[in-house]
Amino acid sequence: MAPTAYADESVESILVPTDGSDAAEAALECAFSIADASEAVVHVLAVVDVTTAPFEFDVGLVDRLERAKTGLVEDVVDAADGHDVSVTGDVRRGRPARVIVQYADDHDIDLIVIGRTGRDGLTAPILGSTTRRVTRSSPVPVLVVPTSSDGD
């Protein structure tokens, strides 16, 4: 169920960073509920993190990661057809928290809805630290959504 404090006309755009994890899926469902109630546009963003160990990545791997993230975003946008919301998607490269906050600023996002835990697609835990960094540096409200398996 969506928090009603965010389900009003003041929320016109919602950003949901995704990595395909259960936490990201929970955040998407929450964002869709808020968007349905407020008629907001949902922006789905996936970030290819090539900055943590740039020498470990070759160009081919980065391109494959970007294609995979693009497919993920396209799947999310397609899945949104089951909801009465407008959804747009994008894939960017960089440090996830910085990219998320910059995207929010560039696109006049009113609310960021992000999962509490997740993975970067390479089995390294990253969304937990990304979520923390986003909440600390975001110029807009951030709603952190736990997965149902978190027991919260």
C-alpha positions as CSV (number, residue, x, y, z in Angstrom):
1,M,0.0,0.0,0.0
2,A,1.3,3.4,-0.9
3,P,2.0,6.0,1.7
4,T,-0.8,8.5,1.4
5,A,1.4,11.4,2.4
6,Y,3.0,11.2,-1.1
7,A,-0.2,10.4,-3.0
8,D,-1.3,13.9,-3.8
9,E,-1.1,16.4,-6.7
10,S,2.2,17.8,-5.5
11,V,4.0,14.6,-6.8
12,E,4.2,14.9,-10.5
13,S,7.3,12.8,-11.1
14,I,8.8,9.8,-9.3
15,L,12.2,8.3,-9.9
16,V,12.8,4.6,-9.2
17,P,16.3,3.4,-9.6
18,T,16.3,-0.3,-10.5
19,D,18.8,-3.2,-10.6
20,G,16.3,-6.0,-11.0
21,S,16.5,-7.0,-7.4
22,D,13.5,-7.8,-5.1
23,A,14.1,-4.5,-3.4
24,A,13.9,-2.6,-6.6
25,E,10.7,-4.5,-7.6
26,A,9.1,-3.6,-4.2
27,A,10.1,0.1,-4.8
28,L,8.5,-0.1,-8.3
29,E,5.3,-1.4,-7.0
30,C,5.2,1.3,-4.3
31,A,6.0,4.0,-6.9
32,F,3.3,2.7,-9.2
33,S,0.7,2.9,-6.4
34,I,1.8,6.5,-5.6
35,A,1.7,7.4,-9.3
36,D,-1.7,5.9,-9.7
37,A,-3.1,8.0,-6.9
38,S,-1.3,11.2,-7.9
39,E,-1.2,10.8,-11.7
40,A,2.6,11.2,-11.5
41,V,5.0,10.0,-14.2
42,V,7.4,7.2,-13.1
43,H,11.0,7.5,-14.3
44,V,12.8,4.1,-14.2
45,L,16.6,4.4,-14.1
46,A,19.3,1.8,-14.3
47,V,22.9,2.7,-13.7
48,V,25.9,0.8,-15.1
49,D,28.5,1.3,-12.4
50,V,31.9,1.3,-14.1
51,T,33.6,3.6,-11.6
52,T,34.3,1.4,-8.6
53,A,37.0,-0.7,-10.4
54,P,37.4,0.8,-13.9
55,F,40.5,-1.3,-14.7
56,E,38.6,-4.5,-14.2
57,F,36.1,-3.6,-16.9
58,D,36.8,-4.0,-20.6
59,V,34.8,-2.1,-23.2
60,G,32.9,-5.3,-24.3
61,L,31.9,-6.0,-20.7
62,V,30.6,-2.5,-20.1
63,D,28.6,-2.7,-23.4
64,R,27.1,-6.0,-22.3
65,L,26.2,-4.6,-18.9
66,E,24.6,-1.6,-20.6
67,R,22.6,-3.8,-22.9
68,A,21.4,-5.9,-20.0
69,K,20.4,-2.8,-18.0
70,T,18.6,-1.5,-21.1
71,G,16.7,-4.8,-21.4
72,L,15.8,-4.6,-17.7
73,V,14.4,-1.0,-18.0
74,E,12.5,-2.0,-21.2
75,D,11.0,-5.0,-19.3
76,V,9.9,-2.7,-16.4
77,V,8.4,-0.2,-18.8
78,D,6.5,-3.0,-20.6
79,A,5.3,-4.4,-17.3
80,A,3.9,-1.1,-16.3
81,D,1.1,-1.7,-18.9
82,G,-0.7,-3.5,-16.1
83,H,-0.8,-0.3,-14.1
84,D,-2.6,3.0,-15.0
85,V,0.6,5.0,-14.9
86,S,2.9,6.8,-17.4
87,V,6.4,5.3,-17.3
88,T,9.7,6.3,-19.0
89,G,13.0,4.6,-18.7
90,D,16.7,5.4,-19.0
91,V,20.1,3.8,-18.6
92,R,23.2,5.8,-17.5
93,R,26.8,5.1,-16.7
94,G,28.6,6.3,-13.6
95,R,28.5,6.1,-9.8
96,P,25.0,5.0,-9.0
97,A,24.2,7.5,-6.2
98,R,25.6,10.4,-8.1
99,V,23.8,9.5,-11.3
100,I,20.5,9.0,-9.4
101,V,20.7,12.4,-7.6
102,Q,21.8,14.2,-10.8
103,Y,18.9,12.6,-12.8
104,A,16.5,13.7,-10.1
105,D,17.8,17.2,-10.4
106,D,17.9,17.3,-14.2
107,H,14.4,16.0,-14.6
108,D,12.7,17.9,-11.8
109,I,11.8,14.8,-9.9
110,D,9.5,15.3,-6.9
111,L,10.2,11.9,-5.1
112,I,12.7,9.1,-5.3
113,V,11.4,5.7,-4.4
114,I,14.3,3.3,-3.8
115,G,14.7,-0.3,-2.4
116,R,16.6,-0.9,0.8
117,T,18.9,-3.6,-0.5
118,G,20.0,-5.1,-3.8
119,R,22.7,-6.2,-6.1
120,D,24.5,-4.5,-9.0
121,G,24.0,-7.5,-11.4
122,L,27.5,-8.8,-10.7
123,T,26.5,-10.2,-7.3
124,A,28.2,-7.4,-5.3
125,P,26.0,-5.7,-2.8
126,I,25.6,-2.1,-3.8
127,L,22.1,-0.8,-3.5
128,G,22.3,-0.7,0.3
129,S,25.2,1.8,0.2
130,T,23.7,3.5,-2.8
131,T,20.4,4.0,-1.0
132,R,22.3,5.5,2.0
133,R,24.2,7.9,-0.3
134,V,21.1,8.9,-2.2
135,T,19.2,9.7,1.0
136,R,22.1,11.8,2.2
137,S,22.6,13.8,-0.9
138,S,19.1,14.0,-2.6
139,P,17.6,17.4,-3.0
140,V,14.1,15.8,-3.0
141,P,12.4,13.4,-0.6
142,V,13.5,9.8,-0.7
143,L,11.1,7.0,0.2
144,V,13.1,3.8,1.1
145,V,11.0,0.6,0.5
146,P,11.9,-2.7,2.2
147,T,11.2,-6.0,0.5
148,S,8.5,-8.2,2.0
149,S,11.3,-10.6,3.0
150,D,12.8,-7.9,5.3
151,G,10.1,-8.6,7.9
152,D,9.3,-5.0,8.3
